[in-house]
Amino acid sequence: MGRASLFYDGLKNGNASLILNNTRIEDTGTYTCILPHLSSGYQRSTVELIVCVSRTYIKEGEDVVLHCSSVDNQSLKDSLISWKNINGKDLFLYELGHHTEDGWCCQDEQYRG
């Protein structure tokens, strides 16, 4: 609800492309655009969408930035931010100015230092 829209200014130029905001894994699938009343006849366009977790490849020993930001640029200074790996191990926790680099809380041993 409220995540799909068109490029309304582009309709006059034949652009019926769909904007899907805040994609989710469950949005994966085949989508079809049907334009039934064109002067050139019936037109159908099919797109396969695959939504997945983004992948970042680096060499062992390199530093990496794992991007995460609020969609609406809202301040996160007074928020709870928790990073975990796929196995649920705690990488980093930030809450009201305190964070795991200060020895606060329960960071998994694998990620200390």
C-alpha positions in Angstrom: 0.0 0.0 0.0 1.5 3.3 -1.1 4.8 1.8 -2.3 4.0 1.7 -6.1 3.6 4.7 -8.4 4.3 5.8 -12.0 6.4 8.5 -13.5 3.3 10.6 -14.2 5.2 13.2 -16.2 6.5 10.5 -18.4 3.1 9.2 -19.4 2.8 11.8 -22.2 6.0 10.3 -23.7 4.8 6.7 -23.4 6.6 5.9 -20.2 4.5 3.6 -18.0 7.4 2.4 -15.9 6.5 1.5 -12.3 8.4 2.7 -9.3 8.4 0.2 -6.4 9.6 1.8 -3.2 11.0 0.1 -0.1 11.4 -3.3 -1.9 11.0 -6.5 0.1 12.1 -10.0 -0.5 8.5 -11.0 -1.0 8.3 -8.6 -3.9 10.3 -11.0 -5.9 8.3 -12.3 -8.9 7.2 -11.6 -12.5 5.4 -8.4 -13.2 3.4 -7.6 -16.3 2.4 -4.2 -17.7 -0.6 -4.4 -20.1 -1.4 -1.5 -22.4 -4.7 -2.6 -24.1 -5.9 0.5 -25.9 -2.9 1.8 -28.0 -3.3 2.9 -31.5 -0.7 0.4 -32.5 -2.7 -2.3 -30.7 -2.4 -4.3 -27.5 1.0 -4.2 -25.8 2.3 -6.3 -23.0 5.7 -6.0 -21.1 7.0 -8.5 -18.6 9.7 -7.9 -16.1 11.2 -10.4 -13.6 12.2 -8.8 -10.3 14.6 -10.5 -8.0 15.0 -8.8 -4.6 17.9 -10.1 -2.6 20.2 -9.0 0.2 23.0 -6.9 -1.3 26.3 -8.6 -1.6 29.7 -7.0 -1.0 32.9 -8.8 -2.0 36.3 -7.9 -0.4 39.6 -9.5 0.1 40.5 -10.9 3.5 42.2 -8.3 5.6 40.6 -5.3 3.9 38.2 -2.9 5.6 34.6 -2.6 4.5 31.7 -0.3 5.0 28.3 -2.0 5.4 25.8 0.7 4.4 22.6 1.3 6.4 20.7 4.6 6.7 17.3 5.8 7.6 15.1 6.3 4.6 13.9 9.7 5.6 17.3 11.0 6.8 16.0 11.0 10.4 18.6 11.5 13.1 19.7 8.2 14.6 21.8 9.8 17.5 19.2 8.9 20.1 18.3 5.5 18.6 19.1 1.9 19.2 21.2 0.5 16.4 22.0 -3.2 16.4 24.2 -5.1 13.8 24.2 -8.9 13.8 25.4 -11.5 11.4 23.2 -14.1 9.8 23.9 -16.5 12.7 22.6 -13.9 15.2 26.1 -13.0 16.6 26.3 -9.4 17.9 28.7 -7.3 15.8 27.9 -3.8 17.1 25.4 -2.2 19.4 24.8 1.5 19.8 22.3 3.0 22.2 22.1 6.6 23.3 25.8 7.3 22.8 27.1 4.0 24.3 28.5 1.4 21.9 30.4 -1.9 21.9 33.7 -0.2 21.2 33.5 1.1 24.7 33.3 -2.4 26.0 29.6 -1.9 26.6 27.2 -4.9 26.3 27.8 -8.2 24.8 29.8 -8.1 21.5 30.7 -11.5 20.1 34.3 -12.4 20.7 34.9 -12.8 16.9 34.3 -9.1 16.4 36.2 -7.6 19.3 39.1 -5.2 18.4 
